[in-house]
Amino acid sequence: MAFAKTELFNKQLQQTAEFFKAFAHPARLQIIQYLSEKKTCITGDISEELPLSRTTVNQHLTELKKIGLIVGTVEGVKTNYCLNPAIVEKMKIIIDDFLSKIDCCNDKCC
């Protein structure tokens, strides 16, 4: 039976990797930052706020929606985008936990 190599790692590491993957592009970071600064759902074209084409922005939105960080609801011809507060909190906990366990080298290191 074939399985993805990510399945070799525990669920928490898989989730942490998904969040870091979402942060792996500056456009996604800017989308997250923009929605966070607005503190409300945005209706309309987010691509007007970024130096990228609408198609490219939509691809990044899709990646962020995949992990649940962004929720988009369609109302007629418009789409509302907002950060998912539950996933934002979960993300903070997971990433903080991961980073808190990383310690720098000591004096005995090369």
MOPAC internal coordinates of N, CA, C and O (Angstrom, degrees):
PM7 1SCF
backbone

  N    0.0000 0     0.00 0     0.00 0    0    0    0
  C    1.4495 1     0.00 0     0.00 0    1    0    0
  C    1.5243 1   109.83 1     0.00 0    2    1    0
  O    1.2310 1   120.72 1   -53.47 1    3    2    1
  N    1.3193 1   116.23 1   126.53 1    3    2    1
  C    1.4634 1   121.18 1  -179.20 1    5    3    2
  C    1.5217 1   109.96 1   -84.69 1    6    5    3
  O    1.2310 1   120.64 1   -35.00 1    7    6    5
  N    1.3246 1   116.38 1   145.00 1    7    6    5
  C    1.4547 1   120.53 1   175.89 1    9    7    6
  C    1.5193 1   108.91 1  -145.49 1   10    9    7
  O    1.2310 1   121.23 1   -19.84 1   11   10    9
  N    1.3137 1   115.25 1   160.16 1   11   10    9
  C    1.4637 1   120.24 1   179.29 1   13   11   10
  C    1.5236 1   108.75 1   -71.68 1   14   13   11
  O    1.2310 1   121.10 1   -34.74 1   15   14   13
  N    1.3170 1   115.50 1   145.26 1   15   14   13
  C    1.4640 1   119.31 1   179.88 1   17   15   14
  C    1.5212 1   111.98 1   -62.51 1   18   17   15
  O    1.2310 1   120.26 1   154.71 1   19   18   17
  N    1.3362 1   117.10 1   -25.29 1   19   18   17
  C    1.4668 1   118.55 1   178.15 1   21   19   18
  C    1.5222 1   111.32 1   -63.74 1   22   21   19
  O    1.2310 1   120.04 1   155.75 1   23   22   21
  N    1.3182 1   117.53 1   -24.25 1   23   22   21
  C    1.4574 1   121.10 1   179.04 1   25   23   22
  C    1.5266 1   112.43 1   -67.94 1   26   25   23
  O    1.2310 1   120.33 1   167.96 1   27   26   25
  N    1.3120 1   116.98 1   -12.04 1   27   26   25
  C    1.4618 1   121.14 1   177.32 1   29   27   26
  C    1.5293 1   111.47 1   -74.33 1   30   29   27
  O    1.2310 1   120.57 1   168.25 1   31   30   29
  N    1.3332 1   116.52 1   -11.75 1   31   30   29
  C    1.4615 1   121.57 1  -176.59 1   33   31   30
  C    1.5248 1   109.85 1  -110.49 1   34   33   31
  O    1.2310 1   121.13 1   -23.95 1   35   34   33
  N    1.3352 1   115.43 1   156.05 1   35   34   33
  C    1.4705 1   118.25 1  -177.98 1   37   35   34
  C    1.5281 1   111.25 1   -67.62 1   38   37   35
  O    1.2310 1   121.75 1   -17.24 1   39   38   37
  N    1.3153 1   114.26 1   162.76 1   39   38   37
  C    1.4731 1   122.21 1  -174.26 1   41   39   38
  C    1.5256 1   111.78 1   -58.92 1   42   41   39
  O    1.2310 1   120.44 1   140.19 1   43   42   41
  N    1.3151 1   116.77 1   -39.81 1   43   42   41
  C    1.4650 1   120.15 1  -178.62 1   45   43   42
  C    1.5321 1   111.18 1   -64.61 1   46   45   43
  O    1.2310 1   119.97 1   137.46 1   47   46   45
  N    1.3376 1   117.66 1   -42.54 1   47   46   45
  C    1.4641 1   119.69 1   177.11 1   49   47   46
  C    1.5278 1   111.04 1   -65.38 1   50   49   47
  O    1.2310 1   120.35 1   143.54 1   51   50   49
  N    1.3159 1   116.94 1   -36.46 1   51   50   49
  C    1.4652 1   120.42 1   177.84 1   53   51   50
  C    1.5307 1   110.46 1   -63.38 1   54   53   51
  O    1.2310 1   120.57 1   135.66 1   55   54   53
  N    1.3440 1   116.51 1   -44.34 1   55   54   53
  C    1.4662 1   119.93 1   178.59 1   57   55   54
  C    1.5170 1   111.42 1   -65.21 1   58   57   55
  O    1.2310 1   120.21 1   137.85 1   59   58   57
  N    1.3299 1   117.20 1   -42.15 1   59   58   57
  C    1.4609 1   121.19 1   178.47 1   61   59   58
  C    1.5178 1   110.20 1   -59.93 1   62   61   59
  O    1.2310 1   120.34 1   136.04 1   63   62   61
  N    1.3162 1   116.95 1   -43.96 1   63   62   61
  C    1.4668 1   121.33 1   178.90 1   65   63   62
  C    1.5228 1   111.25 1   -62.36 1   66   65   63
  O    1.2310 1   119.98 1   141.55 1   67   66   65
  N    1.3285 1   117.64 1   -38.45 1   67   66   65
  C    1.4719 1   120.89 1   178.58 1   69   67   66
  C    1.5252 1   110.82 1   -62.85 1   70   69   67
  O    1.2310 1   120.31 1   138.60 1   71   70   69
  N    1.3177 1   117.01 1   -41.40 1   71   70   69
  C    1.4614 1   119.16 1   178.39 1   73   71   70
  C    1.5250 1   110.90 1   -67.54 1   74   73   71
  O    1.2310 1   120.01 1   135.87 1   75   74   73
  N    1.3303 1   117.58 1   -44.13 1   75   74   73
  C    1.4657 1   119.49 1   178.03 1   77   75   74
  C    1.5315 1   110.82 1   -63.02 1   78   77   75
  O    1.2310 1   120.38 1   143.66 1   79   78   77
  N    1.3124 1   116.87 1   -36.34 1   79   78   77
  C    1.4668 1   120.30 1   176.63 1   81   79   78
  C    1.5285 1   110.25 1   -61.87 1   82   81   79
  O    1.2310 1   120.60 1   139.99 1   83   82   81
  N    1.3212 1   116.46 1   -40.01 1   83   82   81
  C    1.4632 1   120.19 1   178.45 1   85   83   82
  C    1.5241 1   111.12 1   -62.89 1   86   85   83
  O    1.2310 1   120.54 1   149.57 1   87   86   85
  N    1.3273 1   116.57 1   -30.43 1   87   86   85
  C    1.4652 1   121.11 1   179.92 1   89   87   86
  C    1.5233 1   112.98 1   -88.27 1   90   89   87
  O    1.2310 1   120.04 1  -177.37 1   91   90   89
  N    1.3094 1   117.54 1     2.63 1   91   90   89
  C    1.4600 1   121.60 1  -171.66 1   93   91   90
  C    1.5263 1   114.03 1   -78.37 1   94   93   91
  O    1.2310 1   119.70 1  -177.39 1   95   94   93
  N    1.3090 1   118.18 1     2.61 1   95   94   93
  C    1.4620 1   120.10 1   178.28 1   97   95   94
  C    1.5246 1   109.01 1  -135.43 1   98   97   95
  O    1.2310 1   120.08 1   -46.17 1   99   98   97
  N    1.3351 1   117.45 1   133.83 1   99   98   97
  C    1.4694 1   119.94 1  -178.03 1  101   99   98
  C    1.5307 1   113.64 1   -60.20 1  102  101   99
  O    1.2310 1   119.94 1   150.72 1  103  102  101
  N    1.3182 1   117.72 1   -29.28 1  103  102  101
  C    1.4752 1   119.65 1   178.58 1  105  103  102
  C    1.5235 1   110.34 1   -64.65 1  106  105  103
  O    1.2310 1   120.31 1   140.24 1  107  106  105
  N    1.3331 1   117.02 1   -39.76 1  107  106  105
  C    1.4608 1   120.39 1   179.03 1  109  107  106
  C    1.5239 1   110.44 1   -67.60 1  110  109  107
  O    1.2310 1   120.99 1   140.13 1  111  110  109
  N    1.3210 1   115.70 1   -39.87 1  111  110  109
  C    1.4624 1   119.18 1   176.67 1  113  111  110
  C    1.5266 1   110.76 1   -61.80 1  114  113  111
  O    1.2310 1   120.79 1   139.27 1  115  114  113
  N    1.3237 1   116.09 1   -40.73 1  115  114  113
  C    1.4606 1   119.26 1  -179.58 1  117  115  114
  C    1.5328 1   111.25 1   -68.39 1  118  117  115
  O    1.2310 1   120.05 1   142.87 1  119  118  117
  N    1.3147 1   117.50 1   -37.13 1  119  118  117
  C    1.4646 1   120.90 1   176.54 1  121  119  118
  C    1.5242 1   109.44 1   -62.00 1  122  121  119
  O    1.2310 1   120.53 1   132.40 1  123  122  121
  N    1.3341 1   116.60 1   -47.60 1  123  122  121
  C    1.4613 1   121.44 1   179.45 1  125  123  122
  C    1.5249 1   109.92 1   -60.63 1  126  125  123
  O    1.2310 1   120.83 1   134.39 1  127  126  125
  N    1.3136 1   116.01 1   -45.61 1  127  126  125
  C    1.4624 1   121.65 1  -179.85 1  129  127  126
  C    1.5380 1   110.64 1   -61.81 1  130  129  127
  O    1.2310 1   120.56 1   134.82 1  131  130  129
  N    1.3104 1   116.54 1   -45.18 1  131  130  129
  C    1.4650 1   121.78 1  -179.37 1  133  131  130
  C    1.5299 1   110.84 1   -60.69 1  134  133  131
  O    1.2310 1   120.43 1   131.30 1  135  134  133
  N    1.3260 1   116.78 1   -48.70 1  135  134  133
  C    1.4615 1   119.92 1  -179.75 1  137  135  134
  C    1.5267 1   111.27 1   -65.30 1  138  137  135
  O    1.2310 1   120.36 1   144.17 1  139  138  137
  N    1.3159 1   116.92 1   -35.83 1  139  138  137
  C    1.4575 1   121.38 1   178.71 1  141  139  138
  C    1.5282 1   111.06 1   -66.39 1  142  141  139
  O    1.2310 1   120.40 1   137.26 1  143  142  141
  N    1.3184 1   116.84 1   -42.74 1  143  142  141
  C    1.4666 1   121.16 1  -179.80 1  145  143  142
  C    1.5251 1   111.43 1   -65.38 1  146  145  143
  O    1.2310 1   119.98 1   145.47 1  147  146  145
  N    1.3218 1   117.65 1   -34.53 1  147  146  145
  C    1.4671 1   121.73 1  -178.79 1  149  147  146
  C    1.5235 1   111.82 1   -72.82 1  150  149  147
  O    1.2310 1   120.51 1   153.25 1  151  150  149
  N    1.3277 1   116.63 1   -26.75 1  151  150  149
  C    1.4637 1   122.98 1   179.08 1  153  151  150
  C    1.5309 1   113.16 1    53.22 1  154  153  151
  O    1.2310 1   120.71 1  -151.15 1  155  154  153
  N    1.3105 1   116.25 1    28.85 1  155  154  153
  C    1.4582 1   121.98 1   177.14 1  157  155  154
  C    1.5195 1   108.50 1  -158.40 1  158  157  155
  O    1.2310 1   120.76 1   -11.48 1  159  158  157
  N    1.3133 1   116.15 1   168.52 1  159  158  157
  C    1.4577 1   119.28 1   175.64 1  161  159  158
  C    1.5262 1   109.08 1   -71.74 1  162  161  159
  O    1.2310 1   120.91 1   -35.31 1  163  162  161
  N    1.3018 1   115.87 1   144.69 1  163  162  161
  C    1.4556 1   122.25 1  -179.59 1  165  163  162
  C    1.5181 1   108.56 1  -108.17 1  166  165  163
  O    1.2310 1   120.83 1   -51.21 1  167  166  165
  N    1.3098 1   116.02 1   128.79 1  167  166  165
  C    1.4539 1   120.49 1   175.80 1  169  167  166
  C    1.5163 1   107.16 1  -106.13 1  170  169  167
  O    1.2310 1   120.88 1   -51.05 1  171  170  169
  N    1.3116 1   115.92 1   128.95 1  171  170  169
  C    1.4522 1   118.62 1   176.90 1  173  171  170
  C    1.5085 1   112.47 1   122.71 1  174  173  171
  O    1.2310 1   121.91 1    22.36 1  175  174  173
  N    1.2975 1   113.95 1  -157.64 1  175  174  173
  C    1.4528 1   122.26 1  -171.25 1  177  175  174
  C    1.5170 1   111.17 1   -96.78 1  178  177  175
  O    1.2310 1   120.54 1   -74.57 1  179  178  177
  N    1.3251 1   116.58 1   105.43 1  179  178  177
  C    1.4636 1   121.56 1   178.91 1  181  179  178
  C    1.5329 1   110.41 1   -67.14 1  182  181  179
  O    1.2310 1   120.10 1   155.66 1  183  182  181
  N    1.3240 1   117.41 1   -24.34 1  183  182  181
  C    1.4693 1   120.00 1  -177.73 1  185  183  182
  C    1.5300 1   112.06 1   -61.58 1  186  185  183
  O    1.2310 1   120.15 1   160.43 1  187  186  185
  N    1.3298 1   117.31 1   -19.57 1  187  186  185
  C    1.4693 1   120.13 1   176.47 1  189  187  186
  C    1.5219 1   111.10 1   -68.02 1  190  189  187
  O    1.2310 1   120.60 1   161.42 1  191  190  189
  N    1.3202 1   116.46 1   -18.58 1  191  190  189
  C    1.4660 1   122.10 1  -178.68 1  193  191  190
  C    1.5277 1   112.85 1   -95.52 1  194  193  191
  O    1.2310 1   120.12 1   174.11 1  195  194  193
  N    1.3248 1   117.38 1    -5.89 1  195  194  193
  C    1.4637 1   121.68 1  -176.21 1  197  195  194
  C    1.5271 1   110.47 1  -124.15 1  198  197  195
  O    1.2310 1   120.71 1   -25.97 1  199  198  197
  N    1.3205 1   116.25 1   154.03 1  199  198  197
  C    1.4721 1   119.62 1   179.39 1  201  199  198
  C    1.5314 1   112.63 1   -83.93 1  202  201  199
  O    1.2310 1   120.65 1  -139.88 1  203  202  201
  N    1.3411 1   116.37 1    40.12 1  203  202  201
  C    1.4601 1   121.57 1  -177.19 1  205  203  202
  C    1.5166 1   109.67 1  -132.26 1  206  205  203
  O    1.2310 1   120.96 1   -17.98 1  207  206  205
  N    1.3138 1   115.77 1   162.02 1  207  206  205
  C    1.4620 1   120.18 1   178.16 1  209  207  206
  C    1.5254 1   110.30 1   -70.34 1  210  209  207
  O    1.2310 1   120.89 1   -19.76 1  211  210  209
  N    1.3027 1   115.91 1   160.24 1  211  210  209
  C    1.4674 1   121.81 1   178.84 1  213  211  210
  C    1.5229 1   110.87 1   -58.80 1  214  213  211
  O    1.2310 1   120.47 1   139.02 1  215  214  213
  N    1.3422 1   116.70 1   -40.98 1  215  214  213
  C    1.4612 1   121.04 1  -179.80 1  217  215  214
  C    1.5256 1   111.26 1   -61.80 1  218  217  215
  O    1.2310 1   120.68 1   135.44 1  219  218  217
  N    1.3172 1   116.31 1   -44.56 1  219  218  217
  C    1.4619 1   121.02 1   179.82 1  221  219  218
  C    1.5288 1   110.60 1   -65.10 1  222  221  219
  O    1.2310 1   120.23 1   136.35 1  223  222  221
  N    1.3150 1   117.17 1   -43.65 1  223  222  221
  C    1.4611 1   120.85 1   178.43 1  225  223  222
  C    1.5280 1   110.02 1   -61.34 1  226  225  223
  O    1.2310 1   120.41 1   138.18 1  227  226  225
  N    1.3239 1   116.82 1   -41.82 1  227  226  225
  C    1.4610 1   120.21 1   179.04 1  229  227  226
  C    1.5284 1   111.85 1   -62.69 1  230  229  227
  O    1.2310 1   120.27 1   144.43 1  231  230  229
  N    1.3254 1   117.09 1   -35.57 1  231  230  229
  C    1.4664 1   120.24 1   176.62 1  233  231  230
  C    1.5277 1   110.49 1   -64.41 1  234  233  231
  O    1.2310 1   120.57 1   138.88 1  235  234  233
  N    1.3247 1   116.52 1   -41.12 1  235  234  233
  C    1.4710 1   120.13 1   178.67 1  237  235  234
  C    1.5305 1   110.62 1   -68.79 1  238  237  235
  O    1.2310 1   120.14 1   140.39 1  239  238  237
  N    1.3279 1   117.33 1   -39.61 1  239  238  237
  C    1.4644 1   120.58 1   176.41 1  241  239  238
  C    1.5242 1   110.66 1   -60.57 1  242  241  239
  O    1.2310 1   120.65 1   141.08 1  243  242  241
  N    1.3231 1   116.36 1   -38.92 1  243  242  241
  C    1.4628 1   120.99 1   178.64 1  245  243  242
  C    1.5235 1   110.67 1   -60.91 1  246  245  243
  O    1.2310 1   120.15 1   136.86 1  247  246  245
  N    1.3246 1   117.31 1   -43.14 1  247  246  245
  C    1.4729 1   121.06 1   178.71 1  249  247  246
  C    1.5291 1   110.85 1   -62.70 1  250  249  247
  O    1.2310 1   120.59 1   138.78 1  251  250  249
  N    1.3233 1   116.48 1   -41.22 1  251  250  249
  C    1.4580 1   120.36 1  -179.67 1  253  251  250
  C    1.5310 1   111.39 1   -70.75 1  254  253  251
  O    1.2310 1   120.52 1   146.77 1  255  254  253
  N    1.3209 1   116.61 1   -33.23 1  255  254  253
  C    1.4702 1   120.62 1   176.87 1  257  255  254
  C    1.5221 1   110.64 1   -69.80 1  258  257  255
  O    1.2310 1   120.77 1   145.26 1  259  258  257
  N    1.3396 1   116.13 1   -34.74 1  259  258  257
  C    1.4683 1   120.93 1  -178.45 1  261  259  258
  C    1.5239 1   112.23 1   -56.22 1  262  261  259
  O    1.2310 1   120.55 1   142.10 1  263  262  261
  N    1.3260 1   116.56 1   -37.90 1  263  262  261
  C    1.4657 1   119.72 1   179.86 1  265  263  262
  C    1.5224 1   111.75 1   -92.92 1  266  265  263
  O    1.2310 1   120.61 1  -177.93 1  267  266  265
  N    1.3245 1   116.45 1     2.07 1  267  266  265
  C    1.4507 1   120.97 1   176.30 1  269  267  266
  C    1.5136 1   115.36 1    83.74 1  270  269  267
  O    1.2310 1   120.09 1  -176.54 1  271  270  269
  N    1.3367 1   117.43 1     3.46 1  271  270  269
  C    1.4606 1   120.96 1  -177.51 1  273  271  270
  C    1.5245 1   111.92 1   -67.94 1  274  273  271
  O    1.2310 1   120.76 1   147.34 1  275  274  273
  N    1.3230 1   116.15 1   -32.66 1  275  274  273
  C    1.4607 1   121.68 1   177.63 1  277  275  274
  C    1.5149 1   108.43 1  -118.56 1  278  277  275
  O    1.2310 1   121.87 1   -41.35 1  279  278  277
  N    1.3119 1   114.03 1   138.65 1  279  278  277
  C    1.4527 1   120.71 1   175.99 1  281  279  278
  C    1.5245 1   106.52 1  -113.45 1  282  281  279
  O    1.2310 1   120.91 1   -47.98 1  283  282  281
  N    1.3230 1   115.87 1   132.02 1  283  282  281
  C    1.4604 1   120.58 1   177.67 1  285  283  282
  C    1.5126 1   109.65 1  -124.67 1  286  285  283
  O    1.2310 1   121.06 1   -54.13 1  287  286  285
  N    1.3161 1   115.57 1   125.87 1  287  286  285
  C    1.4546 1   119.78 1   177.67 1  289  287  286
  C    1.5269 1   108.95 1  -118.55 1  290  289  287
  O    1.2310 1   120.92 1   -40.03 1  291  290  289
  N    1.3071 1   115.85 1   139.97 1  291  290  289
  C    1.4590 1   121.30 1  -177.56 1  293  291  290
  C    1.5166 1   109.34 1   -95.58 1  294  293  291
  O    1.2310 1   121.46 1   -50.13 1  295  294  293
  N    1.3243 1   114.80 1   129.87 1  295  294  293
  C    1.4622 1   122.06 1   174.31 1  297  295  294
  C    1.5203 1   107.18 1  -127.94 1  298  297  295
  O    1.2310 1   121.13 1   -80.84 1  299  298  297
  N    1.3269 1   115.44 1    99.16 1  299  298  297
  C    1.4672 1   119.16 1  -176.56 1  301  299  298
  C    1.5128 1   110.06 1    67.89 1  302  301  299
  O    1.2310 1   120.68 1    56.42 1  303  302  301
  N    1.3295 1   116.31 1  -123.58 1  303  302  301
  C    1.4641 1   120.45 1   179.89 1  305  303  302
  C    1.5277 1   111.92 1   -94.66 1  306  305  303
  O    1.2310 1   120.04 1   177.24 1  307  306  305
  N    1.3244 1   117.54 1    -2.76 1  307  306  305
  C    1.4645 1   121.92 1  -178.39 1  309  307  306
  C    1.5312 1   110.49 1  -103.83 1  310  309  307
  O    1.2310 1   121.29 1   -28.27 1  311  310  309
  N    1.3133 1   115.13 1   151.73 1  311  310  309
  C    1.4608 1   121.40 1   174.84 1  313  311  310
  C    1.5189 1   108.51 1  -118.27 1  314  313  311
  O    1.2310 1   121.02 1   -46.68 1  315  314  313
  N    1.3239 1   115.65 1   133.32 1  315  314  313
  C    1.4642 1   121.76 1   175.18 1  317  315  314
  C    1.5245 1   107.90 1   -96.11 1  318  317  315
  O    1.2310 1   120.72 1   -48.36 1  319  318  317
  N    1.3291 1   116.24 1   131.64 1  319  318  317
  C    1.4578 1   121.42 1   177.81 1  321  319  318
  C    1.5114 1   108.70 1  -119.15 1  322  321  319
  O    1.2310 1   121.21 1   -43.47 1  323  322  321
  N    1.3209 1   115.28 1   136.53 1  323  322  321
  C    1.4537 1   119.06 1   172.62 1  325  323  322
  C    1.5240 1   109.43 1  -153.64 1  326  325  323
  O    1.2310 1   121.54 1   -19.93 1  327  326  325
  N    1.3214 1   114.65 1   160.07 1  327  326  325
  C    1.4576 1   120.12 1   175.33 1  329  327  326
  C    1.5191 1   108.50 1   -72.75 1  330  329  327
  O    1.2310 1   121.07 1   -35.39 1  331  330  329
  N    1.3128 1   115.55 1   144.61 1  331  330  329
  C    1.4547 1   121.55 1   177.87 1  333  331  330
  C    1.5300 1   107.15 1   -89.89 1  334  333  331
  O    1.2310 1   119.64 1   -73.50 1  335  334  333
  N    1.3406 1   118.28 1   106.50 1  335  334  333
  C    1.4712 1   120.59 1  -174.03 1  337  335  334
  C    1.5280 1   114.03 1   -56.56 1  338  337  335
  O    1.2310 1   120.09 1   142.00 1  339  338  337
  N    1.3249 1   117.44 1   -38.00 1  339  338  337
  C    1.4667 1   119.86 1  -179.51 1  341  339  338
  C    1.5221 1   111.15 1   -64.64 1  342  341  339
  O    1.2310 1   120.46 1   139.20 1  343  342  341
  N    1.3334 1   116.73 1   -40.80 1  343  342  341
  C    1.4677 1   120.20 1  -179.84 1  345  343  342
  C    1.5272 1   110.56 1   -73.85 1  346  345  343
  O    1.2310 1   120.00 1   144.83 1  347  346  345
  N    1.3271 1   117.61 1   -35.17 1  347  346  345
  C    1.4748 1   120.25 1   176.48 1  349  347  346
  C    1.5276 1   109.33 1   -59.62 1  350  349  347
  O    1.2310 1   120.06 1   134.06 1  351  350  349
  N    1.3239 1   117.49 1   -45.94 1  351  350  349
  C    1.4662 1   120.78 1   179.16 1  353  351  350
  C    1.5241 1   111.30 1   -64.68 1  354  353  351
  O    1.2310 1   120.52 1   136.53 1  355  354  353
  N    1.3273 1   116.61 1   -43.47 1  355  354  353
  C    1.4668 1   121.05 1   178.30 1  357  355  354
  C    1.5201 1   110.13 1   -60.35 1  358  357  355
  O    1.2310 1   120.74 1   136.03 1  359  358  357
  N    1.3458 1   116.20 1   -43.97 1  359  358  357
  C    1.4526 1   122.18 1   179.32 1  361  359  358
  C    1.5289 1   110.66 1   -59.79 1  362  361  359
  O    1.2310 1   120.42 1   134.04 1  363  362  361
  N    1.3190 1   116.79 1   -45.96 1  363  362  361
  C    1.4696 1   120.60 1   179.89 1  365  363  362
  C    1.5223 1   110.83 1   -58.96 1  366  365  363
  O    1.2310 1   120.53 1   135.09 1  367  366  365
  N    1.3237 1   116.59 1   -44.91 1  367  366  365
  C    1.4675 1   120.90 1  -179.45 1  369  367  366
  C    1.5237 1   111.30 1   -63.48 1  370  369  367
  O    1.2310 1   120.69 1   132.25 1  371  370  369
  N    1.3169 1   116.29 1   -47.75 1  371  370  369
  C    1.4620 1   120.98 1  -177.90 1  373  371  370
  C    1.5241 1   111.29 1   -63.03 1  374  373  371
  O    1.2310 1   120.54 1   132.88 1  375  374  373
  N    1.3339 1   116.57 1   -47.12 1  375  374  373
  C    1.4729 1   119.97 1  -177.80 1  377  375  374
  C    1.5261 1   110.70 1   -70.00 1  378  377  375
  O    1.2310 1   120.13 1   137.28 1  379  378  377
  N    1.3384 1   117.36 1   -42.72 1  379  378  377
  C    1.4697 1   119.88 1   177.31 1  381  379  378
  C    1.5256 1   110.91 1   -59.29 1  382  381  379
  O    1.2310 1   120.63 1   137.09 1  383  382  381
  N    1.3411 1   116.39 1   -42.91 1  383  382  381
  C    1.4579 1   120.53 1   179.52 1  385  383  382
  C    1.5219 1   110.63 1   -61.80 1  386  385  383
  O    1.2310 1   120.79 1   134.65 1  387  386  385
  N    1.3300 1   116.10 1   -45.35 1  387  386  385
  C    1.4596 1   120.44 1  -179.89 1  389  387  386
  C    1.5354 1   110.53 1   -61.42 1  390  389  387
  O    1.2310 1   120.51 1   129.88 1  391  390  389
  N    1.3374 1   116.62 1   -50.12 1  391  390  389
  C    1.4642 1   120.44 1  -176.64 1  393  391  390
  C    1.5238 1   112.24 1   -67.34 1  394  393  391
  O    1.2310 1   119.85 1   148.29 1  395  394  393
  N    1.3260 1   117.90 1   -31.71 1  395  394  393
  C    1.4670 1   120.22 1  -179.57 1  397  395  394
  C    1.5227 1   111.96 1   -67.87 1  398  397  395
  O    1.2310 1   120.26 1   157.94 1  399  398  397
  N    1.3238 1   117.11 1   -22.06 1  399  398  397
  C    1.4669 1   121.08 1   179.98 1  401  399  398
  C    1.5250 1   112.89 1   -88.50 1  402  401  399
  O    1.2310 1   120.42 1   173.76 1  403  402  401
  N    1.3115 1   116.80 1    -6.24 1  403  402  401
  C    1.4644 1   120.64 1   179.21 1  405  403  402
  C    1.5250 1   108.41 1   -92.00 1  406  405  403
  O    1.2310 1   121.70 1   -57.01 1  407  406  405
  N    1.2959 1   114.36 1   122.99 1  407  406  405
  C    1.4495 1   119.78 1  -179.09 1  409  407  406
  C    1.5205 1   108.76 1  -121.87 1  410  409  407
  O    1.2310 1   120.53 1   -36.80 1  411  410  409
  N    1.2737 1   116.60 1   143.20 1  411  410  409
  C    1.4630 1   121.18 1  -179.41 1  413  411  410
  C    1.5217 1   110.90 1   -74.31 1  414  413  411
  O    1.2310 1   122.31 1   -14.30 1  415  414  413
  N    1.2881 1   113.18 1   165.70 1  415  414  413
  C    1.4666 1   120.05 1  -179.82 1  417  415  414
  C    1.5237 1   111.26 1   -59.33 1  418  417  415
  O    1.2310 1   121.47 1   -22.78 1  419  418  417
  N    1.3166 1   114.80 1   157.22 1  419  418  417
  C    1.4513 1   118.92 1   174.25 1  421  419  418
  C    1.5227 1   109.15 1  -103.12 1  422  421  419
  O    1.2310 1   120.40 1     6.66 1  423  422  421
  N    1.3030 1   116.85 1  -173.34 1  423  422  421
  C    1.4584 1   121.22 1  -177.24 1  425  423  422
  C    1.5315 1   113.36 1   -64.47 1  426  425  423
  O    1.2310 1   119.67 1   160.77 1  427  426  425
  N    1.3348 1   118.23 1   -19.23 1  427  426  425
  C    1.4548 1   121.66 1  -177.74 1  429  427  426
  C    1.5293 1   112.11 1   -83.03 1  430  429  427
  O    1.2310 1   120.82 1   174.96 1  431  430  429
  N    1.2927 1   116.03 1    -5.04 1  431  430  429
  C    1.4733 1   120.44 1  -179.20 1  433  431  430
  C    1.5186 1   109.49 1   -75.93 1  434  433  431
  O    1.2310 1   120.25 1   -21.52 1  435  434  433
  N    1.3068 1   117.13 1   158.48 1  435  434  433
  C    1.4604 1   121.84 1  -179.07 1  437  435  434
  C    1.5063 1   109.07 1   -55.17 1  438  437  435
  O    1.2310 1   120.10 1   180.00 1  439  438  437

